[in-house]
Amino acid sequence: MRKIYKVGGLFEKRHEDDIEENISQIDGVGNVDVDFANKIVIVDFDERVIDVDLLASTLTSLGYGIRHEIK
């Protein structure tokens, strides 16, 4: 499954690495891409392994606000 989030708080390029490193460590996450220019986080994951709410809560716990979910 894929989720795409429009996020706030991506002010520096290093924030990409922060998100990718932390989200990719969650069991069930296959791929994480951060589009810094458009402030979008794309996460491919196995919904049988991970609850989708964990993705959003992890982003917010890292200090990034979710503006809205695109998909």
N, C-alpha and C positions, 0 to 999 in steps of 0.2 A: 504494500500500500504506500501511497505517497501523500504527504501533507506539505503544503506551501504556506508559510506564514510571512506576512508583512510585519516587520518589527521596528521598534524604535530603540534608540540607544547605540546604533552602529555609527559611531563618530570617527573611529580610527580604524585603519586597515588591520591592526592587530586584533580587533574584536572578531574578525573572521576566524582566526586561529583559535580563539577562546571558545567560540561556539562549536566549531568543528571538533575540537579536541574533547570537549565535555559531552556533547550529544553522541558522538561516535562510540563512546565508552559504554553506553547503555545497551544491555543485552537485547538483541532483536533489531537493532538499527543496522541497516546495510550500508547506507551512504548518506553523507551530509554535504550539501553544497550551500555556500553563502555567497549571495550576489550583493556585494558591498554597495555598488552604485545604485541599485534599486531597493536596497534594504529588505531583501528577501532571503528567507532560509527555507531550503528544500530538503526534506527528510524522507528517505525511503526506508521502510521498516516492515517487520513481520507483525501484523496485528494479532497473531496467535500467541506471540511471546510478550508483547508490550502493550500496555494500555495507552491509547493515544493521548490521554490527559497528562501522562508523565512527560511527554515531549514539551507541551506548553508550560507545565509547571517548572521544568528544568530551565527553559529559556527565561522565565520570569525570575527564578531563583538566582540566575547569573546576572540579573540586573537589566535584562532586555524586555521592553514592553511589547506585547503583541497587539498590533494595531487592528489586524483582522486576519482571519484564515482565508486564503485564496482558494484552496482546494482541499 
